[in-house]
Structure formats: structure tokens, C-alpha cells
Amino acid sequence: MKRPLSLLAVALLSLTACTDQPAPVEPEATATVTETVTAEPTDNLASPDRAAATIEHILDSPPPAEMTTGEEAISGLENVVTLSDDEHSCPLVADPVPEVATLGMISADEDNPEAVRGLAAFGFNTVADATAFSEHFQTVLQECEAATYEIVPLTHHTDEAIEIQVETSDESAASLVVLRNEFWVLMAVSTPPADLALSLTQVDQLDEMLR
């Protein structure tokens, strides 16, 4: 009788040990938090005068660069990318309107009055506005019938970089390099087309000096 009683005691102890184990803790439900990042407006955007002086410094040409600002700068850029001063079906209406719009143009060849080079700087209060301006600019060119536009993305350290080759039916040609970096959309324009490395160097300089 002792052996069965001993076995019964062991069984009871085992059962007690099992019931003494703490109940498994159910994991608490966690809420998924989605954070919305809002672009903060900049409070130190370079002034139009500073942008113009920077462009003149980089172009460094005698005679000095012909400078335009505001709507005149947009109109001047329009003339370059369409290779025409005439009315056409693709006006470059600024959307959104930049806080700073500056264009500087110089003669690229004394013997050819149509050969020009230039730099443009368009500054915005928010990164979102700069992005929207760049996208709108490219959309206008893709729909423009004034010339043929080939838009090629470039690998660069900025937020966006593209090269645009422009050619008209009369074989006139131009090139643009467009950089978007934070609050700025910067452009190097040239007719006839300029060396890509030179254009990138100049817009990189402009980007650094406007910070």
C-alpha cells in the first residue's frame, strides 16, 4: 500500500506545481501611429538681389550678364526653351509662383548673336512648391509643340537633376540642365547646346552659393 500512496502523492504534487504556474500574459494591443510630415517653410531664402549677384559672379562675363527678375525672368526662360520670341501654344506660366525668380543671360559667341548662355534661379517657400514647379515645367515642355524636347534624368546628389535637349524644325537647338534641391529649382540654359559637365558645374556652384 505504501507504493500506491507514494505514487498518488507525487501525482498530487505535480498537479499542484502545474496549477501554480502563472497564466500566460496576453500581449497588449498596440496602436499603429502614422506620422504625417509637413514641409516647413524656409525663413532664409536668398533675396532676388543676392540671386542676381550670384548668377553674375558665376557667369563672369564682360559685358555683364543681362539680368531679369520676376515675370520677366519667366518670360525670358520661355523664349530660350521655345527658341522663339513669338507667341506660341505653350506659355511657361509659373505654377506655383516662385518667391524668387532671376535669370541672367550672356552672349556665348561674339560672331553669333543667337548664341547665348544663362543661369536661372527660382526659389520657393516650401520644398513641395519647388517640386510642383519642376513637375509643371516638365509637363509644359512635354505638351509643347514649339520644339522637340528630350528629357533625360541625371544621376546627381541633388533632389532631382535632368537634362533637356531642345530642337526645332529649322534645326535650331538648345540645352537645359535643371537641378531641384530643397527650396530651389536652378537651371543652366544654352543655345546652341553646351557641354553637360560645364552646365552641371555652374548650377552646382549656384546651389552652393545660394545656401
C-alpha positions in Angstrom: 0.0 0.0 0.0 2.9 2.3 0.5 3.9 2.4 -3.1 0.5 3.4 -4.4 0.2 6.1 -1.8 3.6 7.4 -2.7 2.7 7.5 -6.4 -0.5 9.3 -5.5 1.4 11.9 -3.5 3.8 12.5 -6.4 0.9 12.9 -8.8 -0.8 15.5 -6.5 2.4 17.4 -6.1 2.9 17.5 -9.9 -0.7 18.7 -10.3 -0.1 21.5 -7.7 3.1 22.6 -9.5 1.2 22.8 -12.8 -1.6 25.0 -11.3 0.9 27.3 -9.6 2.4 28.4 -12.9 1.5 32.0 -13.8 -1.0 32.3 -16.6 0.5 33.5 -19.9 0.2 37.2 -20.4 -1.7 38.3 -23.5 0.3 40.9 -25.4 -1.3 44.3 -25.2 -2.7 45.7 -28.4 -0.6 48.4 -29.8 -1.9 51.2 -31.9 -0.3 51.9 -35.3 0.7 55.6 -35.5 1.1 57.2 -38.9 3.1 60.4 -38.8 2.4 63.0 -41.4 5.4 65.0 -42.3 4.6 68.6 -43.2 7.2 70.6 -45.1 8.2 73.6 -43.0 8.5 76.9 -44.9 12.0 78.3 -45.1 12.8 81.5 -43.4 16.2 82.3 -45.0 15.5 82.2 -48.8 18.1 84.3 -50.7 16.8 87.6 -51.9 16.4 88.4 -55.7 19.3 90.8 -55.4 21.5 88.1 -53.9 20.4 85.6 -56.5 21.2 88.0 -59.3 24.6 88.9 -57.9 25.4 85.2 -57.6 24.4 84.5 -61.2 26.5 87.4 -62.4 29.5 86.2 -60.4 29.3 82.6 -61.9 28.8 83.8 -65.5 31.6 86.3 -65.0 31.4 87.8 -68.5 32.3 91.2 -70.0 29.9 92.8 -70.7 27.9 91.9 -67.6 25.0 89.5 -67.8 21.6 90.8 -68.8 19.5 90.2 -65.7 15.8 89.9 -65.4 13.6 89.1 -62.4 10.0 88.1 -61.6 7.7 87.6 -64.6 10.4 88.9 -67.0 12.6 86.1 -65.9 9.9 83.5 -66.6 9.3 85.1 -70.0 13.0 85.1 -70.8 13.2 81.4 -69.9 10.2 80.8 -72.1 12.0 82.4 -75.1 15.0 80.2 -74.5 13.2 76.9 -74.3 11.0 77.6 -77.3 13.8 79.2 -79.3 11.3 82.0 -80.2 10.2 85.4 -79.1 6.8 84.9 -80.8 3.5 83.8 -79.4 3.1 80.0 -79.1 0.9 77.4 -77.6 3.0 76.6 -74.5 3.5 79.6 -72.3 5.5 78.8 -69.2 3.1 80.1 -66.6 4.8 79.7 -63.2 2.8 77.3 -61.1 3.2 77.7 -58.2 4.6 81.3 -58.4 8.2 81.4 -57.1 9.2 83.8 -54.3 12.4 84.5 -56.2 12.8 84.4 -60.0 16.0 85.5 -61.5 17.5 84.9 -65.0 20.9 86.0 -66.2 21.9 85.7 -69.9 25.2 86.4 -71.6 26.5 86.2 -75.2 28.3 82.9 -75.9 29.8 83.9 -79.2 30.5 87.5 -80.4 30.1 86.4 -84.0 26.7 84.7 -83.4 24.1 86.9 -81.7 21.8 83.9 -81.3 24.4 82.0 -79.2 23.6 82.6 -75.5 24.2 81.0 -72.2 22.5 81.7 -68.9 21.6 80.7 -65.4 18.2 80.8 -63.7 17.2 80.6 -60.0 13.7 80.0 -58.8 13.2 80.0 -55.0 10.2 78.8 -53.1 8.9 78.9 -49.5 8.5 75.1 -49.3 10.1 72.0 -50.8 6.6 70.9 -52.0 6.3 74.1 -54.1 9.7 73.6 -55.6 8.8 70.1 -56.6 5.4 71.2 -58.1 7.1 73.9 -60.1 9.7 71.4 -61.6 6.9 68.9 -62.4 4.8 71.6 -64.0 7.7 72.9 -66.1 8.4 69.4 -67.4 4.7 68.8 -68.2 4.5 72.0 -70.2 7.5 71.0 -72.3 6.2 67.5 -72.9 3.0 69.1 -74.3 4.7 72.0 -76.1 4.7 71.9 -79.9 7.1 74.8 -80.4 10.0 72.3 -80.5 11.0 68.8 -79.7 12.0 68.2 -76.1 14.0 65.2 -74.9 14.1 65.0 -71.1 16.8 62.8 -69.6 17.1 62.1 -65.9 20.6 62.5 -64.5 22.3 60.8 -61.5 23.3 63.6 -59.2 23.5 64.4 -55.5 20.6 66.8 -55.6 16.9 66.0 -55.1 16.4 66.0 -58.8 18.5 66.5 -61.9 17.5 66.4 -65.6 19.0 67.4 -68.9 16.6 68.7 -71.6 17.6 68.8 -75.3 15.6 71.2 -77.4 15.4 71.1 -81.2 13.1 73.0 -83.6 12.1 72.2 -87.2 14.6 74.7 -88.6 17.4 72.8 -86.7 17.9 75.4 -84.0 18.9 73.7 -80.8 19.3 74.4 -77.1 20.0 72.6 -73.9 19.0 73.0 -70.3 20.2 71.4 -67.1 17.7 71.6 -64.3 18.5 70.9 -60.7 16.0 70.8 -57.9 17.4 70.9 -54.4 15.3 71.7 -51.3 13.7 75.2 -51.9 15.3 75.9 -55.3 14.9 75.0 -58.9 18.1 76.0 -60.7 18.8 75.9 -64.5 21.7 76.3 -66.9 20.5 77.2 -70.4 22.4 77.4 -73.6 21.8 77.8 -77.3 23.4 76.1 -79.1 23.7 73.2 -76.5 26.5 73.5 -74.0 28.8 70.8 -72.6 26.9 68.9 -69.9 29.8 69.0 -67.4 30.0 72.8 -67.7 26.3 73.2 -67.1 26.3 70.9 -64.1 29.3 72.7 -62.6 27.6 76.1 -62.9 24.3 75.0 -61.4 26.2 73.2 -58.6 28.0 76.5 -57.9 24.7 78.3 -57.9 23.2 75.8 -55.5 26.1 76.1 -53.0 26.3 79.9 -53.1 22.5 80.4 -52.5 22.5 78.3 -49.3 
